[in-house]
Amino acid sequence: MQQRAATWEYREFAFPRGTTREAARLMLTGAAETEHWELDRLQLWPDGRRVVRMRRKVYRVMRTA
C-alpha cells in the first residue's frame, strides 16, 4: 500500500483594525469546532490588522474492492 503526503485545504480570515481579540477568538473557535479547522498562520500587521490562515486535512476515500 502506498502512503501519500497529507493534502490540506486552506481558508483565510482577515480582521480589520478595530476587531477585538475576543471577537476574533469567537469567530475562529466557531470555525474550528464546527468545520474542523486548525490554526496554520497568524499575521499581525503594524496597523492593527490581523490575517489568519486556517487549515484542515482533506481525506480522500480509496476504493478497496
C-alpha positions, 0 to 999 in steps of 0.5 A: 500500500502506498502512503501519500503526503497529507493534502490540506485545504486552506481558508483565510480570515482577515480582521480589520483594525478595530476587531477585538481579540475576543471577537476574533477568538469567537469567530475562529473557535466557531470555525474550528469546532464546527468545520474542523479547522486548525490554526496554520498562520497568524499575521499581525500587521503594524496597523492593527490588522490581523490575517489568519490562515486556517487549515484542515486535512482533506481525506480522500476515500480509496476504493478497496474492492 
